[in-house]
Amino acid sequence: MAYQFECAAPDCVFLIRAADEEEVIAQVQRHSEERHEKSPPPEDVIRERMETVDVE
Ligand SMILES: [Zn+2]
């Protein structure tokens, strides 16, 4: 199983998938700062929007 998060911003195709929940959160926060130049969403918001996916 892996964790997946898709950026909700319009015209942004950022998608992160990782086996580690903390890794996804870290990547999403970095993406938000670097790409959208805004303060990263809080951890609980990211967790709420995170999906779990099955990987072989
Ligand atoms: Zn984005």
N, CA, C, O and the ligand as a Tripos MOL2 file, in Angstrom:
@<TRIPOS>MOLECULE
protein
  225   223    57     0     0
PROTEIN
NO_CHARGES

@<TRIPOS>ATOM
      1 N           0.8310   -1.1950    0.0000 N.3       1 MET1
      2 CA          0.0000    0.0000    0.0000 C.3       1 MET1
      3 C           0.8710    1.2520    0.0000 C.2       1 MET1
      4 O           1.9480    1.2860    0.5950 O.2       1 MET1
      5 N           0.3710    2.2790   -0.6860 N.am      2 ALA2
      6 CA          1.1210    3.5290   -0.7380 C.3       2 ALA2
      7 C           0.1730    4.6950   -0.4860 C.2       2 ALA2
      8 O          -1.0460    4.5720   -0.6100 O.2       2 ALA2
      9 N           0.7570    5.8060   -0.1370 N.am      3 TYR3
     10 CA         -0.0280    7.0080    0.0720 C.3       3 TYR3
     11 C           0.1390    7.9290   -1.1210 C.2       3 TYR3
     12 O           1.2270    8.0560   -1.6840 O.2       3 TYR3
     13 N          -0.9520    8.5630   -1.4930 N.am      4 GLN4
     14 CA         -0.9280    9.3940   -2.6810 C.3       4 GLN4
     15 C          -1.6280   10.7230   -2.4120 C.2       4 GLN4
     16 O          -2.6280   10.7930   -1.6970 O.2       4 GLN4
     17 N          -1.0670   11.7720   -3.0090 N.am      5 PHE5
     18 CA         -1.6770   13.0870   -2.8550 C.3       5 PHE5
     19 C          -1.5840   13.8370   -4.1660 C.2       5 PHE5
     20 O          -0.5280   13.9040   -4.7950 O.2       5 PHE5
     21 N          -2.7190   14.4030   -4.5650 N.am      6 GLU6
     22 CA         -2.7710   15.1860   -5.7890 C.3       6 GLU6
     23 C          -2.9700   16.6380   -5.4300 C.2       6 GLU6
     24 O          -3.8370   16.9720   -4.6230 O.2       6 GLU6
     25 N          -2.1670   17.5080   -6.0290 N.am      7 CYS7
     26 CA         -2.3130   18.9340   -5.7720 C.3       7 CYS7
     27 C          -3.6630   19.4160   -6.3040 C.2       7 CYS7
     28 O          -4.0750   19.0550   -7.4070 O.2       7 CYS7
     29 N          -4.3340   20.2300   -5.5100 N.am      8 ALA8
     30 CA         -5.6810   20.6800   -5.8630 C.3       8 ALA8
     31 C          -5.6740   21.9650   -6.6810 C.2       8 ALA8
     32 O          -6.7170   22.3970   -7.1720 O.2       8 ALA8
     33 N          -4.5080   22.5720   -6.8270 N.am      9 ALA9
     34 CA         -4.4340   23.8420   -7.5490 C.3       9 ALA9
     35 C          -4.7690   23.6470   -9.0240 C.2       9 ALA9
     36 O          -4.3730   22.6490   -9.6260 O.2       9 ALA9
     37 N          -5.4980   24.5980   -9.6050 N.am     10 PRO10
     38 CA         -5.8200   24.5000  -11.0320 C.3      10 PRO10
     39 C          -4.5400   24.5010  -11.8770 C.2      10 PRO10
     40 O          -3.5780   25.2030  -11.5660 O.2      10 PRO10
     41 N          -4.5480   23.7060  -12.9430 N.am     11 ASP11
     42 CA         -3.4000   23.6470  -13.8520 C.3      11 ASP11
     43 C          -2.1410   23.0820  -13.2260 C.2      11 ASP11
     44 O          -1.0540   23.2230  -13.7870 O.2      11 ASP11
     45 N          -2.2650   22.4590  -12.0990 N.am     12 CYS12
     46 CA         -1.0900   21.8470  -11.4760 C.3      12 CYS12
     47 C          -1.2660   20.3400  -11.5050 C.2      12 CYS12
     48 O          -2.2780   19.8130  -11.0430 O.2      12 CYS12
     49 N          -0.2770   19.6540  -12.0480 N.am     13 VAL13
     50 CA         -0.3920   18.2060  -12.2080 C.3      13 VAL13
     51 C           0.4450   17.4390  -11.1900 C.2      13 VAL13
     52 O           0.6930   16.2420  -11.3350 O.2      13 VAL13
     53 N           0.8670   18.1530  -10.1700 N.am     14 PHE14
     54 CA          1.7010   17.5250   -9.1560 C.3      14 PHE14
     55 C           0.9770   16.3720   -8.4860 C.2      14 PHE14
     56 O          -0.1550   16.5050   -8.0220 O.2      14 PHE14
     57 N           1.6540   15.2480   -8.4480 N.am     15 LEU15
     58 CA          1.1140   14.0860   -7.7570 C.3      15 LEU15
     59 C           2.2710   13.3710   -7.0830 C.2      15 LEU15
     60 O           3.2830   13.0610   -7.7100 O.2      15 LEU15
     61 N           2.1030   13.1190   -5.8100 N.am     16 ILE16
     62 CA          3.1610   12.4260   -5.0870 C.3      16 ILE16
     63 C           2.6160   11.1080   -4.5400 C.2      16 ILE16
     64 O           1.5000   11.0400   -4.0250 O.2      16 ILE16
     65 N           3.4160   10.0890   -4.6660 N.am     17 ARG17
     66 CA          3.0580    8.7930   -4.1000 C.3      17 ARG17
     67 C           4.2740    8.2290   -3.3770 C.2      17 ARG17
     68 O           5.3770    8.1980   -3.9230 O.2      17 ARG17
     69 N           4.0630    7.7930   -2.1670 N.am     18 ALA18
     70 CA          5.1720    7.2310   -1.4060 C.3      18 ALA18
     71 C           4.6350    6.2010   -0.4200 C.2      18 ALA18
     72 O           3.4600    6.2200   -0.0530 O.2      18 ALA18
     73 N           5.4970    5.3250   -0.0120 N.am     19 ALA19
     74 CA          5.1090    4.2860    0.9310 C.3      19 ALA19
     75 C           4.9680    4.8430    2.3380 C.2      19 ALA19
     76 O           4.3010    4.2620    3.1930 O.2      19 ALA19
     77 N           5.6070    5.9750    2.5550 N.am     20 ASP20
     78 CA          5.6390    6.5630    3.8830 C.3      20 ASP20
     79 C           4.7810    7.8280    3.9380 C.2      20 ASP20
     80 O           4.9580    8.7500    3.1420 O.2      20 ASP20
     81 N           3.8730    7.8510    4.8680 N.am     21 GLU21
     82 CA          2.9500    8.9710    5.0340 C.3      21 GLU21
     83 C           3.6970   10.2870    5.2920 C.2      21 GLU21
     84 O           3.3550   11.3340    4.7420 O.2      21 GLU21
     85 N           4.7080   10.2020    6.1270 N.am     22 GLU22
     86 CA          5.4820   11.3990    6.4710 C.3      22 GLU22
     87 C           6.2030   11.9620    5.2400 C.2      22 GLU22
     88 O           6.3510   13.1740    5.0870 O.2      22 GLU22
     89 N           6.6410   11.0620    4.3810 N.am     23 GLU23
     90 CA          7.3180   11.4530    3.1560 C.3      23 GLU23
     91 C           6.3750   12.2430    2.2530 C.2      23 GLU23
     92 O           6.7550   13.2690    1.6880 O.2      23 GLU23
     93 N           5.1550   11.7590    2.1240 N.am     24 VAL24
     94 CA          4.1610   12.4620    1.3060 C.3      24 VAL24
     95 C           3.9160   13.8590    1.8670 C.2      24 VAL24
     96 O           3.9040   14.8390    1.1230 O.2      24 VAL24
     97 N           3.7250   13.9430    3.1520 N.am     25 ILE25
     98 CA          3.4740   15.2380    3.7950 C.3      25 ILE25
     99 C           4.6340   16.2010    3.5530 C.2      25 ILE25
    100 O           4.4190   17.3680    3.2250 O.2      25 ILE25
    101 N           5.8290   15.7240    3.7100 N.am     26 ALA26
    102 CA          7.0090   16.5680    3.5030 C.3      26 ALA26
    103 C           7.0870   17.0650    2.0600 C.2      26 ALA26
    104 O           7.3730   18.2380    1.8160 O.2      26 ALA26
    105 N           6.8350   16.1790    1.1160 N.am     27 GLN27
    106 CA          6.9010   16.5350   -0.2990 C.3      27 GLN27
    107 C           5.8160   17.5310   -0.6790 C.2      27 GLN27
    108 O           6.0580   18.4670   -1.4400 O.2      27 GLN27
    109 N           4.6220   17.3230   -0.1430 N.am     28 VAL28
    110 CA          3.5050   18.2230   -0.4420 C.3      28 VAL28
    111 C           3.8000   19.6180    0.1000 C.2      28 VAL28
    112 O           3.5500   20.6190   -0.5720 O.2      28 VAL28
    113 N           4.3250   19.6750    1.3000 N.am     29 GLN29
    114 CA          4.6410   20.9680    1.8950 C.3      29 GLN29
    115 C           5.7280   21.6800    1.1050 C.2      29 GLN29
    116 O           5.6600   22.8930    0.9070 O.2      29 GLN29
    117 N           6.7200   20.9410    0.6590 N.am     30 ARG30
    118 CA          7.7870   21.5440   -0.1270 C.3      30 ARG30
    119 C           7.2610   22.0240   -1.4780 C.2      30 ARG30
    120 O           7.6020   23.1120   -1.9410 O.2      30 ARG30
    121 N           6.4350   21.2020   -2.0930 N.am     31 HIS31
    122 CA          5.8390   21.5760   -3.3730 C.3      31 HIS31
    123 C           5.0350   22.8650   -3.2510 C.2      31 HIS31
    124 O           5.1360   23.7540   -4.0960 O.2      31 HIS31
    125 N           4.2490   22.9550   -2.2100 N.am     32 SER32
    126 CA          3.4000   24.1200   -1.9980 C.3      32 SER32
    127 C           4.2340   25.3960   -1.8780 C.2      32 SER32
    128 O           3.8700   26.4410   -2.4180 O.2      32 SER32
    129 N           5.3260   25.2980   -1.1830 N.am     33 GLU33
    130 CA          6.2070   26.4600   -0.9970 C.3      33 GLU33
    131 C           6.9290   26.8300   -2.2810 C.2      33 GLU33
    132 O           7.0030   27.9990   -2.6600 O.2      33 GLU33
    133 N           7.4600   25.8060   -2.9430 N.am     34 GLU34
    134 CA          8.2900   26.0590   -4.1200 C.3      34 GLU34
    135 C           7.4760   26.4530   -5.3440 C.2      34 GLU34
    136 O           7.8320   27.3790   -6.0730 O.2      34 GLU34
    137 N           6.3940   25.7440   -5.5520 N.am     35 ARG35
    138 CA          5.6360   25.9350   -6.7760 C.3      35 ARG35
    139 C           4.5690   27.0220   -6.6260 C.2      35 ARG35
    140 O           4.3420   27.8100   -7.5440 O.2      35 ARG35
    141 N           3.9310   27.0550   -5.4820 N.am     36 HIS36
    142 CA          2.8170   27.9800   -5.3170 C.3      36 HIS36
    143 C           3.1590   29.1500   -4.4140 C.2      36 HIS36
    144 O           2.3430   30.0490   -4.2110 O.2      36 HIS36
    145 N           4.3370   29.1340   -3.8880 N.am     37 GLU37
    146 CA          4.8200   30.2330   -3.0500 C.3      37 GLU37
    147 C           3.8020   30.6420   -1.9970 C.2      37 GLU37
    148 O           3.5390   31.8250   -1.7850 O.2      37 GLU37
    149 N           3.2520   29.6580   -1.3610 N.am     38 LYS38
    150 CA          2.3710   29.9650   -0.2350 C.3      38 LYS38
    151 C           2.7260   29.0490    0.9240 C.2      38 LYS38
    152 O           3.4090   28.0380    0.7620 O.2      38 LYS38
    153 N           2.2460   29.4310    2.0900 N.am     39 SER39
    154 CA          2.5860   28.6230    3.2530 C.3      39 SER39
    155 C           1.9540   27.2490    3.1100 C.2      39 SER39
    156 O           0.8010   27.1290    2.6970 O.2      39 SER39
    157 N           2.7020   26.2230    3.4470 N.am     40 PRO40
    158 CA          2.2320   24.8550    3.2580 C.3      40 PRO40
    159 C           0.9870   24.5690    4.0800 C.2      40 PRO40
    160 O           0.8190   25.1050    5.1750 O.2      40 PRO40
    161 N           0.1100   23.7190    3.5450 N.am     41 PRO41
    162 CA         -1.0790   23.3360    4.3100 C.3      41 PRO41
    163 C          -0.6780   22.5600    5.5660 C.2      41 PRO41
    164 O           0.3250   21.8470    5.5710 O.2      41 PRO41
    165 N          -1.4600   22.7050    6.6150 N.am     42 PRO42
    166 CA         -1.1510   21.9580    7.8330 C.3      42 PRO42
    167 C          -1.2450   20.4500    7.6170 C.2      42 PRO42
    168 O          -1.9530   19.9690    6.7320 O.2      42 PRO42
    169 N          -0.5250   19.7400    8.4350 N.am     43 GLU43
    170 CA         -0.4370   18.2900    8.2960 C.3      43 GLU43
    171 C          -1.7900   17.5990    8.2730 C.2      43 GLU43
    172 O          -2.0050   16.6760    7.4860 O.2      43 GLU43
    173 N          -2.7030   18.0370    9.1290 N.am     44 ASP44
    174 CA         -3.9870   17.3350    9.2040 C.3      44 ASP44
    175 C          -4.8220   17.5340    7.9410 C.2      44 ASP44
    176 O          -5.6100   16.6650    7.5680 O.2      44 ASP44
    177 N          -4.6450   18.6780    7.2880 N.am     45 VAL45
    178 CA         -5.3360   18.9240    6.0210 C.3      45 VAL45
    179 C          -4.7920   17.9890    4.9410 C.2      45 VAL45
    180 O          -5.5480   17.4220    4.1510 O.2      45 VAL45
    181 N          -3.4790   17.8410    4.9230 N.am     46 ILE46
    182 CA         -2.8580   16.9350    3.9510 C.3      46 ILE46
    183 C          -3.3070   15.4970    4.2120 C.2      46 ILE46
    184 O          -3.6390   14.7620    3.2810 O.2      46 ILE46
    185 N          -3.3120   15.1120    5.4620 N.am     47 ARG47
    186 CA         -3.7500   13.7490    5.8080 C.3      47 ARG47
    187 C          -5.1830   13.4810    5.3610 C.2      47 ARG47
    188 O          -5.5010   12.3910    4.8850 O.2      47 ARG47
    189 N          -6.0420   14.4810    5.5170 N.am     48 GLU48
    190 CA         -7.4380   14.3440    5.1290 C.3      48 GLU48
    191 C          -7.5920   14.0910    3.6370 C.2      48 GLU48
    192 O          -8.4370   13.3030    3.2130 O.2      48 GLU48
    193 N          -6.7660   14.7680    2.8460 N.am     49 ARG49
    194 CA         -6.8980   14.6860    1.3930 C.3      49 ARG49
    195 C          -6.0560   13.5730    0.7960 C.2      49 ARG49
    196 O          -6.1160   13.3170   -0.4070 O.2      49 ARG49
    197 N          -5.2880   12.9260    1.6200 N.am     50 MET50
    198 CA         -4.4050   11.8620    1.1470 C.3      50 MET50
    199 C          -5.2180   10.6070    0.8380 C.2      50 MET50
    200 O          -6.1610   10.2660    1.5520 O.2      50 MET50
    201 N          -4.8370    9.9390   -0.2270 N.am     51 GLU51
    202 CA         -5.4950    8.6870   -0.5640 C.3      51 GLU51
    203 C          -4.5250    7.5370   -0.3650 C.2      51 GLU51
    204 O          -3.3070    7.7140   -0.4030 O.2      51 GLU51
    205 N          -5.0820    6.3700   -0.1560 N.am     52 THR52
    206 CA         -4.2240    5.1940   -0.1200 C.3      52 THR52
    207 C          -4.4440    4.4030   -1.3940 C.2      52 THR52
    208 O          -5.5760    4.2380   -1.8490 O.2      52 THR52
    209 N          -3.3710    3.9230   -1.9580 N.am     53 VAL53
    210 CA         -3.4680    3.1540   -3.1940 C.3      53 VAL53
    211 C          -2.7350    1.8280   -3.0370 C.2      53 VAL53
    212 O          -1.7410    1.7190   -2.3200 O.2      53 VAL53
    213 N          -3.2500    0.8520   -3.7140 N.am     54 ASP54
    214 CA         -2.5960   -0.4530   -3.6980 C.3      54 ASP54
    215 C          -1.5390   -0.5250   -4.7810 C.2      54 ASP54
    216 O          -1.8070   -0.1990   -5.9380 O.2      54 ASP54
    217 N          -0.3670   -0.9420   -4.4230 N.am     55 VAL55
    218 CA          0.6850   -1.1340   -5.4130 C.3      55 VAL55
    219 C           1.1680   -2.5690   -5.3480 C.2      55 VAL55
    220 O           1.2380   -3.1720   -4.2780 O.2      55 VAL55
    221 N           1.4870   -3.0860   -6.4720 N.am     56 GLU56
    222 CA          1.9510   -4.4690   -6.5490 C.3      56 GLU56
    223 C           3.3360   -4.6140   -5.9570 C.2      56 GLU56
    224 O           3.8870   -5.7140   -5.9360 O.2      56 GLU56
    225 ZN          0.6280   22.2290   -7.0530 Zn       57 ZN57
@<TRIPOS>BOND
     1     1     2 1
     2     2     3 1
     3     3     4 2
     4     3     5 am
     5     5     6 1
     6     6     7 1
     7     7     8 2
     8     7     9 am
     9     9    10 1
    10    10    11 1
    11    11    12 2
    12    11    13 am
    13    13    14 1
    14    14    15 1
    15    15    16 2
    16    15    17 am
    17    17    18 1
    18    18    19 1
    19    19    20 2
    20    19    21 am
    21    21    22 1
    22    22    23 1
    23    23    24 2
    24    23    25 am
    25    25    26 1
    26    26    27 1
    27    27    28 2
    28    27    29 am
    29    29    30 1
    30    30    31 1
    31    31    32 2
    32    31    33 am
    33    33    34 1
    34    34    35 1
    35    35    36 2
    36    35    37 am
    37    37    38 1
    38    38    39 1
    39    39    40 2
    40    39    41 am
    41    41    42 1
    42    42    43 1
    43    43    44 2
    44    43    45 am
    45    45    46 1
    46    46    47 1
    47    47    48 2
    48    47    49 am
    49    49    50 1
    50    50    51 1
    51    51    52 2
    52    51    53 am
    53    53    54 1
    54    54    55 1
    55    55    56 2
    56    55    57 am
    57    57    58 1
    58    58    59 1
    59    59    60 2
    60    59    61 am
    61    61    62 1
    62    62    63 1
    63    63    64 2
    64    63    65 am
    65    65    66 1
    66    66    67 1
    67    67    68 2
    68    67    69 am
    69    69    70 1
    70    70    71 1
    71    71    72 2
    72    71    73 am
    73    73    74 1
    74    74    75 1
    75    75    76 2
    76    75    77 am
    77    77    78 1
    78    78    79 1
    79    79    80 2
    80    79    81 am
    81    81    82 1
    82    82    83 1
    83    83    84 2
    84    83    85 am
    85    85    86 1
    86    86    87 1
    87    87    88 2
    88    87    89 am
    89    89    90 1
    90    90    91 1
    91    91    92 2
    92    91    93 am
    93    93    94 1
    94    94    95 1
    95    95    96 2
    96    95    97 am
    97    97    98 1
    98    98    99 1
    99    99   100 2
   100    99   101 am
   101   101   102 1
   102   102   103 1
   103   103   104 2
   104   103   105 am
   105   105   106 1
   106   106   107 1
   107   107   108 2
   108   107   109 am
   109   109   110 1
   110   110   111 1
   111   111   112 2
   112   111   113 am
   113   113   114 1
   114   114   115 1
   115   115   116 2
   116   115   117 am
   117   117   118 1
   118   118   119 1
   119   119   120 2
   120   119   121 am
   121   121   122 1
   122   122   123 1
   123   123   124 2
   124   123   125 am
   125   125   126 1
   126   126   127 1
   127   127   128 2
   128   127   129 am
   129   129   130 1
   130   130   131 1
   131   131   132 2
   132   131   133 am
   133   133   134 1
   134   134   135 1
   135   135   136 2
   136   135   137 am
   137   137   138 1
   138   138   139 1
   139   139   140 2
   140   139   141 am
   141   141   142 1
   142   142   143 1
   143   143   144 2
   144   143   145 am
   145   145   146 1
   146   146   147 1
   147   147   148 2
   148   147   149 am
   149   149   150 1
   150   150   151 1
   151   151   152 2
   152   151   153 am
   153   153   154 1
   154   154   155 1
   155   155   156 2
   156   155   157 am
   157   157   158 1
   158   158   159 1
   159   159   160 2
   160   159   161 am
   161   161   162 1
   162   162   163 1
   163   163   164 2
   164   163   165 am
   165   165   166 1
   166   166   167 1
   167   167   168 2
   168   167   169 am
   169   169   170 1
   170   170   171 1
   171   171   172 2
   172   171   173 am
   173   173   174 1
   174   174   175 1
   175   175   176 2
   176   175   177 am
   177   177   178 1
   178   178   179 1
   179   179   180 2
   180   179   181 am
   181   181   182 1
   182   182   183 1
   183   183   184 2
   184   183   185 am
   185   185   186 1
   186   186   187 1
   187   187   188 2
   188   187   189 am
   189   189   190 1
   190   190   191 1
   191   191   192 2
   192   191   193 am
   193   193   194 1
   194   194   195 1
   195   195   196 2
   196   195   197 am
   197   197   198 1
   198   198   199 1
   199   199   200 2
   200   199   201 am
   201   201   202 1
   202   202   203 1
   203   203   204 2
   204   203   205 am
   205   205   206 1
   206   206   207 1
   207   207   208 2
   208   207   209 am
   209   209   210 1
   210   210   211 1
   211   211   212 2
   212   211   213 am
   213   213   214 1
   214   214   215 1
   215   215   216 2
   216   215   217 am
   217   217   218 1
   218   218   219 1
   219   219   220 2
   220   219   221 am
   221   221   222 1
   222   222   223 1
   223   223   224 2
@<TRIPOS>SUBSTRUCTURE
     1 MET1         2 RESIDUE 1 A MET
     2 ALA2         6 RESIDUE 1 A ALA
     3 TYR3        10 RESIDUE 1 A TYR
     4 GLN4        14 RESIDUE 1 A GLN
     5 PHE5        18 RESIDUE 1 A PHE
     6 GLU6        22 RESIDUE 1 A GLU
     7 CYS7        26 RESIDUE 1 A CYS
     8 ALA8        30 RESIDUE 1 A ALA
     9 ALA9        34 RESIDUE 1 A ALA
    10 PRO10       38 RESIDUE 1 A PRO
    11 ASP11       42 RESIDUE 1 A ASP
    12 CYS12       46 RESIDUE 1 A CYS
    13 VAL13       50 RESIDUE 1 A VAL
    14 PHE14       54 RESIDUE 1 A PHE
    15 LEU15       58 RESIDUE 1 A LEU
    16 ILE16       62 RESIDUE 1 A ILE
    17 ARG17       66 RESIDUE 1 A ARG
    18 ALA18       70 RESIDUE 1 A ALA
    19 ALA19       74 RESIDUE 1 A ALA
    20 ASP20       78 RESIDUE 1 A ASP
    21 GLU21       82 RESIDUE 1 A GLU
    22 GLU22       86 RESIDUE 1 A GLU
    23 GLU23       90 RESIDUE 1 A GLU
    24 VAL24       94 RESIDUE 1 A VAL
    25 ILE25       98 RESIDUE 1 A ILE
    26 ALA26      102 RESIDUE 1 A ALA
    27 GLN27      106 RESIDUE 1 A GLN
    28 VAL28      110 RESIDUE 1 A VAL
    29 GLN29      114 RESIDUE 1 A GLN
    30 ARG30      118 RESIDUE 1 A ARG
    31 HIS31      122 RESIDUE 1 A HIS
    32 SER32      126 RESIDUE 1 A SER
    33 GLU33      130 RESIDUE 1 A GLU
    34 GLU34      134 RESIDUE 1 A GLU
    35 ARG35      138 RESIDUE 1 A ARG
    36 HIS36      142 RESIDUE 1 A HIS
    37 GLU37      146 RESIDUE 1 A GLU
    38 LYS38      150 RESIDUE 1 A LYS
    39 SER39      154 RESIDUE 1 A SER
    40 PRO40      158 RESIDUE 1 A PRO
    41 PRO41      162 RESIDUE 1 A PRO
    42 PRO42      166 RESIDUE 1 A PRO
    43 GLU43      170 RESIDUE 1 A GLU
    44 ASP44      174 RESIDUE 1 A ASP
    45 VAL45      178 RESIDUE 1 A VAL
    46 ILE46      182 RESIDUE 1 A ILE
    47 ARG47      186 RESIDUE 1 A ARG
    48 GLU48      190 RESIDUE 1 A GLU
    49 ARG49      194 RESIDUE 1 A ARG
    50 MET50      198 RESIDUE 1 A MET
    51 GLU51      202 RESIDUE 1 A GLU
    52 THR52      206 RESIDUE 1 A THR
    53 VAL53      210 RESIDUE 1 A VAL
    54 ASP54      214 RESIDUE 1 A ASP
    55 VAL55      218 RESIDUE 1 A VAL
    56 GLU56      222 RESIDUE 1 A GLU
    57 ZN57       225 GROUP 0 **** ****
